[in-house]
Amino acid sequence: DLATVRALFEAGADVMSSPSHEAAVEFAVKYYRVMGPVAQVSLVLGDDGAVLSYDPIPSHDPGDDLYRACVEFIVASHYRLDKDLYGPTFKFARIRVAYPAPAHARAYRQLFGCPIDFDQPCNQVIVDAAWLADPTPYSDPITNAMAHETCEEVHAGLRRSEGIAARI
C-alpha cells in the first residue's frame, strides 16, 4: 500500500541522511519492522563495534532450510544495502550463524570477505567500531529529521494495529 511505500522511502532517506553510521544502524534496527521483516533484529553497541542479532520469524529451527534462507536473506540484504550506501570498502568484521555450514559455505566467504562462524548459539553480524564512527556520505540534518518523523508515525501506527489485533 501507499503508506508502506512512503515508509520505505522515508526509511531510506533517514539512513542516508544520518549523521554517522552508528546513527544509521540504530535507526534501521528501531524501524526495521516498518519494512516487513523476516527476522527480529536487535543491536548491541560496544567498544569493539556493533553486534546485530537476527532471529528468524517463520522458523526457529536452525536445521530448517527456511530458517537458513531467512538468515541468508537478511544478512545478504543488510550487506548489499550497506555496500550500495557506503561504497565498495564496506564489509562486516565477522558473521556468526546458528546453522551448520551449508554446501555453498565457500560462497559466503567469497561474497562477504570476512570470517564466518557456523553452528553458533545465535545469528550475528559484527560491524567494526571505526566504521560506525565515520560520518555518512549524505548526512543532512533537515532530511534526517523529516524522515525520522515520518517513520515514527508509521511505527506508531504499526504498534496501534498490533494492539487491536491482539484484542480480537
GUPAPA-938458 format. One line per 8 residues: number of its first residue (from 1); their letters; for each residue x, y, z of N, C-alpha, C. Coordinates in Angstrom, 1 decimal, padded with zeros to 4 digits, always signed. Each point is the difference from the previous one (the first is absolute). Example, Ala and Ser with C-alpha at 12.3 -4.5 7.8 and 13.67 -1.06 7.14 Angstrom:
1) AS) +013.2/-005.7/+007.8/-000.9/+001.2/+000.0/+000.9/+001.2/+000.0 | -000.4/+001.1/-000.7/+000.9/+001.1/+000.0/-000.8/+001.1/+000.8 $
This chain:
1) DLATVRAL) +000.8/-001.2/+000.0/-000.8/+001.2/+000.0/+000.9/+001.3/+000.0 | -000.6/+001.1/-000.2/+000.7/+001.3/-000.1/+000.7/+000.3/+001.3 | -000.5/-000.3/+001.1/+000.6/+000.4/+001.3/+001.3/-000.8/+000.1 | +000.0/-001.3/-000.4/+001.2/-000.8/+000.1/+001.1/+000.5/-001.0 | -000.4/+000.4/-001.2/+001.0/+000.6/-001.0/+000.6/+001.2/+000.6 | -000.9/+000.9/+000.6/+000.5/+001.2/+000.6/+001.0/-000.2/+001.1 | -000.4/-001.0/+000.8/+000.9/-000.4/+001.2/+001.3/-000.5/-000.5 | +000.0/-000.8/-001.0/+001.3/-000.5/-000.6/+000.9/+001.1/-000.5 $
9) FEAGADVM) -000.7/+001.0/-000.7/+000.7/+001.1/-000.5/+000.6/+000.9/+001.1 | -000.8/+000.2/+001.0/+000.5/+000.8/+001.1/+001.1/-000.7/+000.8 | -000.2/-001.3/+000.2/+001.0/-000.7/+000.7/+001.4/+000.1/-000.7 | -000.1/-000.2/-001.4/+001.3/+000.2/-000.7/+000.5/+001.4/+000.1 | -000.8/+001.0/+000.0/+000.5/+001.4/+000.1/+000.6/+000.2/+001.4 | -000.6/-000.6/+001.0/+000.5/+000.2/+001.3/+001.4/-000.7/+000.2 | +000.1/-001.2/-000.5/+001.3/-000.7/+000.0/+001.1/+000.8/-000.7 | -000.4/+000.4/-001.2/+001.0/+000.7/-000.8/+000.4/+001.4/+000.6 $
17) SSPSHEAA) -000.9/+000.6/+000.7/+000.3/+001.4/+000.5/+000.5/+000.0/+001.4 | +000.1/-001.2/+000.6/+000.5/-000.1/+001.4/+001.3/+000.6/+000.2 | +000.3/+000.6/+001.2/+001.3/+000.7/+000.2/+001.2/-001.0/+000.1 | -000.3/-001.3/+000.3/+001.1/-000.9/+000.1/-000.5/-001.4/-000.4 | +000.9/-000.9/-000.2/-000.5/-001.4/-000.3/-000.6/-000.6/+001.2 | +000.5/+000.4/+001.2/-000.7/-000.5/+001.2/-001.4/+000.4/+000.1 | -000.3/+001.3/-000.3/-001.4/+000.5/+000.1/-000.8/-000.7/-001.1 | +000.6/-000.3/-001.1/-000.8/-000.7/-001.1/-000.4/-001.4/+000.4 $
25) VEFAVKYY) +001.0/-000.7/+000.7/-000.3/-001.4/+000.4/-001.0/+000.0/+001.1 | +000.1/+000.9/+001.0/-001.0/+000.1/+001.0/-001.4/+000.3/-000.5 | -000.1/+000.9/-001.0/-001.3/+000.3/-000.6/-000.5/-001.2/-000.7 | +000.8/-000.7/-000.8/-000.4/-001.2/-000.8/-000.6/-001.1/+000.9 | +000.7/-000.2/+001.1/-000.5/-001.0/+001.0/-001.3/+000.4/+000.6 | -000.1/+001.3/+000.4/-001.3/+000.4/+000.6/-001.2/-000.1/-000.9 | +000.2/+000.4/-001.3/-001.1/+000.0/-000.9/-000.1/-001.1/-001.0 | +000.8/-001.1/+000.3/+000.1/-001.1/-000.9/-001.4/-000.6/-000.3 $
33) RVMGPVAQ) -000.8/-000.1/+001.0/-001.4/-000.6/-000.2/-000.8/+000.7/-001.0 | +000.3/+001.3/-000.3/-000.8/+000.8/-001.0/+000.1/-000.7/-001.3 | +001.2/-000.7/-000.3/+000.3/-000.5/-001.3/-000.5/-001.5/-000.2 | -000.7/-000.5/+001.0/-000.5/-001.4/-000.2/+001.1/-001.0/+000.2 | +000.5/-000.1/+001.3/+001.2/-000.9/+000.2/-000.3/-001.5/-000.1 | +001.1/-000.7/-000.2/+000.0/-001.4/+000.1/+000.7/-000.5/+001.2 | +000.5/+001.0/+000.8/+000.7/-000.4/+001.3/-000.2/+001.1/+001.0 | +000.1/-000.3/+001.3/+000.1/+001.0/+001.0/+001.4/+000.4/+000.0 $
41) VSLVLGDD) +000.3/+001.3/+000.2/+001.3/+000.5/-000.1/+000.3/+000.8/+001.3 | +001.2/-000.3/+000.6/+000.4/+000.8/+001.2/+001.4/+000.5/-000.2 | +000.3/+001.0/+000.7/+001.3/+000.7/-000.2/+000.7/+000.2/+001.4 | +001.3/-000.3/+000.1/+000.8/+000.3/+001.2/+001.2/+000.7/-000.5 | +000.2/+001.2/+000.5/+001.1/+000.8/-000.3/+001.1/-000.1/+001.1 | +001.2/-000.2/-000.4/+001.1/-000.2/+001.0/+001.2/+000.7/-000.5 | +001.1/-000.1/+000.7/+001.3/+000.6/-000.3/+000.5/-000.5/-001.3 | -000.2/-001.3/-000.3/+000.5/-000.6/-001.2/-000.9/+000.2/-001.2 $
49) GAVLSYDP) -001.2/+000.5/+000.2/-000.9/+000.2/-001.2/-001.4/-000.4/+000.3 | -000.7/-000.3/-001.0/-001.4/-000.3/+000.1/-000.2/-001.5/-000.2 | -000.9/-000.6/+000.8/-000.4/-001.4/-000.2/-001.5/+000.0/-000.3 | -000.3/-000.3/-001.3/-001.4/-000.2/-000.4/-000.4/-001.4/+000.1 | -001.1/-000.3/+000.7/-000.4/-001.4/+000.2/-001.3/-000.2/-000.8 | -000.2/-001.1/-000.6/-001.2/-000.3/-000.8/-000.6/-001.3/+000.4 | -001.3/+000.0/+000.3/-000.8/-001.2/+000.4/-001.1/-000.1/-001.0 | +000.1/-001.0/-000.9/-001.0/-000.2/-001.1/-001.4/-000.2/+000.6 $
57) IPSHDPGD) -001.0/+000.7/-000.6/-001.4/-000.1/+000.4/-000.7/-001.3/-000.4 | +000.2/-000.3/-001.3/-000.8/-001.2/-000.5/+000.4/-001.4/+000.5 | +001.3/-000.1/+000.5/+000.5/-001.2/+000.5/+001.0/+000.2/+001.2 | +000.0/-000.8/+001.0/+000.9/+000.1/+001.1/+001.0/-001.2/+000.1 | +000.0/-000.8/-001.1/+000.8/-001.2/+000.0/+001.2/+000.2/-000.9 | +001.2/+000.2/+000.5/+001.2/+000.2/-000.8/+000.2/-001.1/-001.1 | -000.6/-001.2/+000.2/+000.2/-001.1/-001.0/-001.0/+000.1/-001.1 | -000.9/+001.0/+000.1/-001.1/+000.1/-001.0/+000.6/+000.9/-001.2 $
65) DLYRACVE) -000.3/-000.4/-001.2/+000.4/+000.8/-001.2/-000.6/+001.4/+000.0 | -001.2/+000.1/+000.5/-000.7/+001.3/+000.0/+000.8/+000.9/+001.0 | +000.4/-000.5/+001.1/+000.8/+000.8/+001.0/+001.2/+000.5/-000.7 | +000.8/-000.9/-000.6/+001.2/+000.4/-000.7/-000.3/+001.0/-001.1 | -001.0/-000.2/-000.8/-000.4/+001.0/-001.0/-000.3/+001.4/+000.5 | -000.7/+000.0/+001.1/-000.3/+001.3/+000.7/+001.3/+000.7/+000.4 | +000.9/-000.7/+000.6/+001.3/+000.6/+000.5/+000.8/+000.4/-001.2 | +000.1/-000.8/-001.0/+000.7/+000.4/-001.2/-000.5/+001.2/-000.7 $
73) FIVASHYR) -001.4/+000.1/+000.0/-000.6/+001.1/-000.6/+000.3/+001.3/+000.7 | -000.2/+000.0/+001.4/+000.2/+001.2/+000.7/+001.4/+000.5/+000.1 | +001.0/-001.0/+000.1/+001.4/+000.4/+000.0/+000.4/+000.5/-001.4 | -000.4/-000.7/-001.0/+000.4/+000.5/-001.4/-000.7/+001.3/-000.3 | -001.2/+000.2/+000.4/-000.7/+001.3/-000.2/+000.7/+001.2/+000.8 | +000.4/-000.3/+001.2/+000.7/+001.0/+000.8/+001.3/+000.3/-000.6 | +000.7/-001.0/-000.5/+001.3/+000.2/-000.6/-000.1/+000.8/-001.3 | -000.9/-000.4/-000.9/-000.2/+000.7/-001.2/-000.4/+001.5/+000.2 $
81) LDKDLYGP) -000.9/+000.2/+000.9/-000.5/+001.4/+000.3/+001.2/+000.8/+000.4 | +000.8/-000.5/+000.9/+001.2/+000.7/+000.5/+001.0/+000.3/-001.1 | +000.2/-001.0/-000.8/+000.9/+000.2/-001.2/-000.5/+001.1/-000.9 | -001.3/+000.0/-000.3/-000.6/+001.0/-000.8/+000.1/+001.4/+000.6 | -000.2/+000.1/+001.3/+000.0/+001.3/+000.7/+001.4/+000.5/+000.2 | +000.9/-000.9/+000.4/+001.3/+000.5/+000.5/+001.2/-000.4/-000.8 | -000.3/-000.7/-001.1/+001.1/-000.2/-001.0/+000.7/-001.4/+000.2 | +000.9/-000.2/-000.9/+000.6/-001.4/-000.1/+000.9/-000.4/+001.1 $
89) TFKFARIR) +000.4/+001.0/+000.8/+000.9/-000.3/+001.1/-000.7/-000.6/+001.2 | -001.3/+000.2/+000.1/-000.8/-000.5/+001.1/+000.1/-001.5/+000.1 | +000.2/-000.6/+001.2/-000.1/-001.4/+000.2/-000.3/-000.3/+001.5 | -000.6/-001.1/+000.2/-000.2/-000.5/+001.4/+001.3/-000.4/+000.6 | +000.1/+000.1/+001.3/+001.2/-000.5/+000.7/+000.0/-001.5/+000.2 | -001.3/-000.5/+000.2/-000.2/-001.4/+000.3/-001.5/-000.4/-000.2 | -000.2/-001.2/-000.4/-001.4/-000.5/+000.0/-000.1/-001.3/+000.8 | -001.0/-000.1/+000.8/-000.2/-001.3/+000.8/-001.5/-000.4/-000.4 $
97) VAYPAPAH) -000.1/-001.3/-000.3/-001.3/-000.5/-000.2/-000.3/-001.3/+000.8 | -001.2/-000.3/+000.3/-000.4/-001.1/+000.9/-000.1/-001.3/-000.7 | +000.0/+000.0/-001.3/-000.2/-001.3/-000.8/+001.4/-000.5/-000.4 | +000.0/-001.3/-000.4/+001.2/-000.6/-000.5/+000.5/+000.6/-001.3 | +001.2/-000.2/-000.3/+000.5/+000.5/-001.3/-000.7/-000.7/-001.2 | -000.7/+000.8/-000.8/-000.6/-000.6/-001.2/+001.0/-000.4/-001.1 | -000.5/-000.7/-000.9/+000.9/-000.5/-001.1/+000.6/+001.2/-000.7 | -000.6/+001.2/+000.0/+000.5/+001.2/-000.7/+000.7/+000.9/+001.0 $
105) ARAYRQLF) +000.5/-000.5/+001.1/+000.7/+000.9/+000.9/+001.2/+000.8/-000.6 | +000.6/-000.6/-000.9/+001.1/+000.8/-000.7/-000.5/+001.3/-000.6 | -001.2/+000.0/-000.5/-000.6/+001.2/-000.6/-000.1/+001.1/+001.0 | -000.3/-000.4/+001.3/-000.1/+001.0/+001.0/+001.3/+000.8/+000.1 | +001.1/-000.8/+000.1/+001.3/+000.7/+000.2/+000.4/+000.8/-001.2 | -000.4/-000.4/-001.2/+000.3/+000.8/-001.2/-000.8/+001.2/+000.0 | -001.3/+000.0/+000.3/-000.9/+001.1/+000.0/+000.3/+001.0/+001.1 | +000.1/-000.4/+001.2/+000.2/+000.9/+001.1/+001.4/+000.4/+000.4 $
113) GCPIDFDQ) +001.0/-000.8/-000.4/+001.4/+000.3/+000.3/+000.3/+000.2/+001.4 | -000.6/-000.7/+000.9/+000.3/+000.0/+001.4/-000.1/-001.4/+000.6 | +000.5/-000.1/+001.2/-000.2/-001.4/+000.7/-001.5/-000.3/+000.2 | -000.3/-001.2/-000.2/-001.4/-000.5/+000.2/+000.1/-001.2/+000.9 | -000.8/+000.0/+001.1/+000.0/-001.1/+000.9/-001.4/-000.6/-000.1 | +000.0/-001.4/-000.2/-001.3/-000.7/+000.0/-000.2/-000.7/+001.3 | -001.2/-000.6/+000.2/-000.3/-000.7/+001.2/+000.2/+000.8/+001.3 | -000.4/+001.3/-000.1/+000.1/+000.9/+001.2/-001.3/+000.1/+000.7 $
121) PCNQVIVD) +000.0/+000.5/+001.2/-001.2/+000.1/+000.8/-001.1/+000.9/-000.6 | +000.5/+001.0/-000.8/-001.0/+000.9/-000.6/+000.6/+000.5/-001.3 | -000.9/+000.8/-000.7/+000.4/+000.6/-001.3/+000.4/+001.5/+000.2 | +001.2/+000.3/-000.3/+000.5/+001.4/+000.2/+000.9/+000.5/-001.1 | -000.1/+001.3/-000.2/+000.9/+000.7/-000.9/+000.8/+001.0/+000.9 | +001.3/+000.0/-000.1/+000.8/+000.9/+000.8/+000.6/+001.1/-001.0 | -000.2/+001.2/+000.4/+000.5/+001.2/-000.7/+001.0/+000.7/+000.8 | +001.2/+000.3/-000.6/+001.1/+000.6/+000.7/-000.4/+001.4/+000.5 $
129) AAWLADPT) +000.5/+000.3/+001.2/-000.2/+001.3/+000.7/+000.5/+001.2/-000.8 | +001.1/-000.2/-000.6/+000.6/+001.2/-000.8/-001.0/+000.4/-001.1 | -000.6/-001.0/-000.7/-000.9/+000.4/-001.0/-001.3/+000.7/+000.5 | -000.4/-000.5/+001.2/-001.2/+000.6/+000.6/+000.2/+001.5/+000.3 | +001.2/+000.4/+000.3/+000.2/+001.4/+000.4/+000.1/+000.9/-001.2 | +000.2/-000.5/-001.2/+000.1/+000.8/-001.2/-001.3/+000.7/-000.3 | +000.1/+001.2/-000.6/-001.3/+000.6/-000.4/-000.5/-000.7/-001.3 | -001.3/+000.1/-000.2/-000.5/-000.6/-001.2/+000.2/+001.0/-001.1 $
137) PYSDPITN) +000.1/-000.5/-001.3/+000.4/+000.9/-001.1/-001.1/+001.0/-000.3 | -001.3/-000.2/+000.3/-001.1/+000.9/-000.3/-000.6/+000.6/+001.2 | +000.7/+000.2/+001.0/-000.5/+000.5/+001.3/-000.7/+001.3/-000.2 | -001.3/+000.1/+000.4/-000.7/+001.3/-000.1/-001.0/+000.0/+001.2 | +000.1/+001.0/+000.9/-000.8/+000.0/+001.2/-001.5/+000.3/-000.3 | -000.3/+000.8/-001.0/-001.4/+000.3/-000.3/-000.7/-001.2/-000.6 | +000.6/-000.6/-001.0/-000.6/-001.2/-000.6/-000.1/-001.1/+001.1 | +001.0/-000.2/+000.8/+000.0/-001.0/+001.0/-001.2/+000.2/+001.0 $
145) AMAHETCE) -000.2/+001.3/+000.4/-001.1/+000.3/+001.0/-001.4/-000.3/-000.7 | -000.1/+000.4/-001.2/-001.3/-000.2/-000.7/-000.3/-001.5/-000.2 | +001.0/-000.8/-000.4/-000.2/-001.4/-000.3/-000.2/-000.7/+001.4 | +000.7/+000.4/+001.0/-000.2/-000.6/+001.3/-001.4/+000.2/+000.5 | -000.5/+001.2/-000.2/-001.4/+000.2/+000.5/-001.0/-000.8/-000.7 | +000.2/-000.2/-001.3/-001.0/-000.8/-000.8/+000.1/-001.5/+000.4 | +001.2/-000.5/+000.2/+000.2/-001.4/+000.4/-000.6/-000.2/+001.4 | +000.1/+001.0/+000.9/-000.6/-000.1/+001.3/-001.5/-000.1/-000.1 $
153) EVHAGLRR) -000.6/+000.8/-000.9/-001.5/-000.1/-000.2/-000.4/-001.4/-000.5 | +000.7/-000.5/-000.9/-000.3/-001.4/-000.6/+000.2/-001.0/+001.1 | +001.1/+000.1/+000.7/+000.3/-001.0/+001.1/-001.1/+000.1/+001.1 | -000.5/+001.2/+000.3/-001.0/+000.1/+001.0/-001.3/-000.7/-000.5 | -000.3/+000.2/-001.3/-001.2/-000.7/-000.6/+000.1/-001.5/+000.1 | +001.2/-000.5/-000.2/+000.2/-001.5/+000.1/-000.2/-000.4/+001.4 | +000.5/+000.7/+001.0/-000.3/-000.4/+001.4/-001.4/+000.1/+000.3 | -000.8/+001.0/-000.5/-001.4/+000.0/+000.3/-000.7/-001.1/-000.7 $
161) SEGIAARI) +000.3/-000.4/-001.2/-000.7/-001.1/-000.7/+000.3/-001.3/+000.7 | +001.2/-000.2/+000.5/+000.3/-001.2/+000.7/-000.8/-000.1/+001.3 | -000.2/+001.1/+000.7/-000.8/+000.0/+001.2/-001.4/-000.4/-000.3 | -000.6/+000.5/-001.1/-001.4/-000.3/-000.4/-000.1/-001.5/-000.3 | +001.0/-000.5/-000.8/+000.0/-001.4/-000.4/+000.1/-000.9/+001.2 | +000.8/+000.4/+001.0/+000.2/-000.8/+001.2/-001.3/-000.1/+000.8 | -000.9/+001.0/-000.1/-001.2/+000.0/+000.8/-001.1/-000.8/-000.7 | +000.1/-000.2/-001.3/-001.0/-000.8/-000.7/+000.1/-001.4/+000.2 $
